[in-house]
Amino acid sequence: MAKIILTHEVSGLGTSGDVVEVKNGYARNYLLPRGFALPWSKGGEKQVESIKAARAAHEHASVEAAQAQAAALAAKPVTLTVKAGEAGRLFGTVKTDDVAKAVAAAGLGNVDKRKIELPTHIKSVGKYTANVRLYEDVTAVITLDVVAG
């Protein structure tokens, strides 16, 4: 087992600043090369505090603010205009960055692209849903309307 410090939020594992133990191969082959984690060391404990402080600065001030944004996100569908070919097939896929920009353009506030979870690869026009983790226990469901443009 390898002890690591998470630098990004990883679903099912923890949030940035958490010290967790994972299997050696998972740490060596996935988390460390992608920059999701750092190897744990005694000097790394100082980094944990700075990572947690940075995470606190980016999070909502309170649960109530996160719940208010979640209600706003759930109430209004977000329209994504993308390039598409015949039969509604997209040139590429919709990414979480595209969703975050569309949410901001719709006036629903800023959402971190790393907190958006797309359940499937969006490769054609239509209606889809995405989950957004706004706070520890607050998750919003966004309705995405993907249209050809």
C-alpha positions as CSV (number, residue, x, y, z in Angstrom):
1,M,0.0,0.0,0.0
2,A,1.2,3.5,-0.9
3,K,0.5,6.5,1.2
4,I,-0.2,9.6,-1.0
5,I,-1.5,13.2,-0.7
6,L,-4.3,14.0,-3.1
7,T,-3.9,17.3,-5.0
8,H,-7.2,17.0,-6.9
9,E,-10.6,15.6,-6.1
10,V,-10.8,11.9,-7.1
11,S,-14.3,10.3,-7.1
12,G,-14.6,7.6,-4.5
13,L,-11.2,8.3,-3.0
14,G,-11.2,11.8,-1.5
15,T,-10.7,15.5,-2.0
16,S,-7.6,17.6,-2.4
17,G,-5.4,17.7,0.7
18,D,-6.5,14.3,2.0
19,V,-3.8,11.7,2.9
20,V,-5.0,8.3,1.7
21,E,-3.5,4.8,1.3
22,V,-4.0,3.1,-2.1
23,K,-2.5,0.2,-3.9
24,N,1.0,0.7,-5.3
25,G,0.0,0.2,-8.9
26,Y,-3.0,2.6,-8.7
27,A,-0.7,5.3,-7.3
28,R,2.3,4.6,-9.6
29,N,0.3,4.1,-12.8
30,Y,-2.7,6.5,-12.5
31,L,-2.7,9.0,-9.7
32,L,1.0,10.2,-9.8
33,P,1.5,10.5,-13.6
34,R,-1.7,12.5,-14.0
35,G,-0.9,14.9,-11.2
36,F,-3.8,13.9,-9.0
37,A,-1.5,13.0,-6.1
38,L,1.9,13.4,-4.6
39,P,3.9,10.8,-2.7
40,W,3.5,11.3,1.1
41,S,6.5,12.5,3.1
42,K,7.0,14.2,6.4
43,G,7.7,17.4,4.5
44,G,4.5,16.9,2.5
45,E,2.4,17.7,5.6
46,K,3.1,21.4,5.1
47,Q,1.7,21.0,1.5
48,V,-1.4,19.4,2.9
49,E,-2.2,22.6,4.9
50,S,-1.7,24.8,1.8
51,I,-3.8,22.6,-0.4
52,K,-6.6,22.6,2.1
53,A,-6.4,26.4,2.4
54,A,-6.6,26.7,-1.4
55,R,-9.6,24.3,-1.5
56,A,-11.4,26.3,1.1
57,A,-10.9,29.5,-0.9
58,H,-12.5,27.9,-4.0
59,E,-15.5,26.3,-2.2
60,H,-18.8,27.9,-1.4
61,A,-18.9,29.9,1.7
62,S,-21.7,27.8,3.2
63,V,-24.0,24.9,2.6
64,E,-26.9,27.3,2.1
65,A,-25.0,29.0,-0.8
66,A,-24.3,25.7,-2.4
67,Q,-27.9,24.6,-2.0
68,A,-29.1,27.9,-3.6
69,Q,-26.9,27.4,-6.6
70,A,-28.0,23.7,-6.9
71,A,-31.6,24.8,-7.0
72,A,-30.8,27.4,-9.7
73,L,-28.9,24.8,-11.7
74,A,-31.7,22.3,-11.5
75,A,-34.4,24.8,-12.4
76,K,-33.0,26.0,-15.7
77,P,-31.7,23.7,-18.6
78,V,-28.3,24.7,-20.0
79,T,-28.0,24.9,-23.8
80,L,-24.7,23.8,-25.5
81,T,-24.3,24.8,-29.1
82,V,-21.7,22.5,-30.8
83,K,-20.7,21.7,-34.3
84,A,-22.5,18.6,-35.6
85,G,-22.7,16.7,-38.9
86,E,-25.6,15.0,-40.6
87,A,-27.9,13.0,-38.4
88,G,-26.9,15.0,-35.3
89,R,-23.5,13.4,-34.8
90,L,-21.0,15.7,-33.1
91,F,-17.5,16.5,-34.3
92,G,-15.9,15.3,-31.1
93,T,-17.5,15.0,-27.7
94,V,-18.8,17.5,-25.1
95,K,-16.3,18.0,-22.3
96,T,-16.7,19.2,-18.7
97,D,-15.0,22.4,-19.7
98,D,-17.7,23.0,-22.3
99,V,-20.4,22.4,-19.7
100,A,-18.7,24.8,-17.2
101,K,-18.5,27.6,-19.8
102,A,-22.2,27.0,-20.8
103,V,-23.3,27.2,-17.2
104,A,-21.4,30.5,-16.8
105,A,-22.8,31.9,-20.1
106,A,-26.4,31.0,-18.9
107,G,-25.8,33.2,-15.8
108,L,-26.0,30.3,-13.3
109,G,-22.7,31.1,-11.6
110,N,-19.2,29.6,-11.9
111,V,-18.8,25.8,-11.7
112,D,-15.4,24.1,-11.5
113,K,-15.0,21.8,-14.4
114,R,-13.4,19.2,-12.2
115,K,-16.6,18.9,-10.1
116,I,-18.8,18.1,-13.2
117,E,-19.5,14.4,-13.8
118,L,-20.8,13.4,-17.2
119,P,-22.5,10.0,-17.0
120,T,-21.7,9.1,-20.6
121,H,-19.7,10.4,-23.6
122,I,-21.9,13.0,-25.3
123,K,-21.5,12.4,-29.1
124,S,-24.8,13.5,-30.5
125,V,-27.4,16.2,-30.1
126,G,-30.1,15.7,-27.6
127,K,-31.0,16.1,-23.9
128,Y,-28.6,14.8,-21.3
129,T,-28.0,15.2,-17.5
130,A,-24.8,15.9,-15.6
131,N,-24.0,15.9,-11.9
132,V,-22.2,18.7,-10.2
133,R,-20.6,18.4,-6.7
134,L,-21.0,21.9,-5.3
135,Y,-20.2,21.1,-1.6
136,E,-19.4,17.9,0.4
137,D,-23.1,16.8,0.6
138,V,-24.6,19.0,-2.1
139,T,-24.9,17.7,-5.6
140,A,-26.9,19.4,-8.4
141,V,-28.3,17.7,-11.5
142,I,-28.0,19.8,-14.6
143,T,-30.1,19.3,-17.7
144,L,-28.0,19.8,-20.8
145,D,-29.6,20.5,-24.1
146,V,-27.0,19.8,-26.8
147,V,-27.9,21.5,-30.1
148,A,-26.2,21.8,-33.5
149,G,-24.8,25.2,-34.3
